[in-house]
Each structure stands twice: as C-alpha cells, then as structure tokens.
Amino acid sequence: MAQCTPDTVLIKSSKVDFINNSSGAIERSEKEPLSFALADSFIKISPDAYVEDALTGDVVDAKCEWSTPFEKGKSTFRTALKDERGEETPQ
C-alpha cells in the first residue's frame, strides 16, 4: 500500500484516535504505541504492549491514487479485522 508497491510496510504510531463510524468524529485519543503491517493483501495492527491483542484482515477493494509520488495522493482499502481467536471486530 505504501506508494503502490507489493512490499510489506511497517508503520509505528505513538497515539491512537478512536473514530465514530457514523460521524467520523474523534471520540477519544490514547497514547498507546501501535505497529501496522501493511501489504497489498493483508493488514495487521498490533498494540506494542499487548501483541496477543493483534487484529488481522485480508485487504479488499484496494485503491492506490498518487498524482505526485510521496506528496499528493492516497491509498485506501477495506478489510474486516479479526482478533487472534478469529472473531471479527464490529464494523
């Protein structure tokens, strides 16, 4: 997904924003380090402190639209995330 390559990309964050699915508004923010592994076929989100709580999912409907590489554009995709027990997260 990173600039439309098939390579897996690892992204680290230090803060999590919880967004309301209906309104798109941020409901709360927490300082919690996360790791995101993104590839053209899957995504994995892992809280650094609680690796056993990772969420994974297959990427569907991926779109890569960058008019100016690394400057102007976006990559979007849909996925249904599942926890380590295989239970799907609410959407």
C-alpha positions, 0 to 999 in steps of 0.5 A, a space after each residue: 500500500 505504501 506508494 503502490 508497491 507489493 512490499 510489506 510496510 511497517 508503520 509505528 504510531 505513538 497515539 491512537 484516535 478512536 473514530 465514530 463510524 457514523 460521524 467520523 468524529 474523534 471520540 477519544 485519543 490514547 497514547 498507546 504505541 501501535 505497529 501496522 503491517 501493511 501489504 497489498 493483501 493483508 493488514 495487521 495492527 498490533 498494540 506494542 504492549 499487548 501483541 496477543 491483542 493483534 487484529 488481522 484482515 485480508 485487504 479488499 477493494 484496494 485503491 492506490 491514487 498518487 498524482 505526485 509520488 510521496 506528496 499528493 495522493 492516497 491509498 485506501 482499502 477495506 478489510 474486516 479485522 479479526 482478533 487472534 481467536 478469529 472473531 471479527 471486530 464490529 464494523 
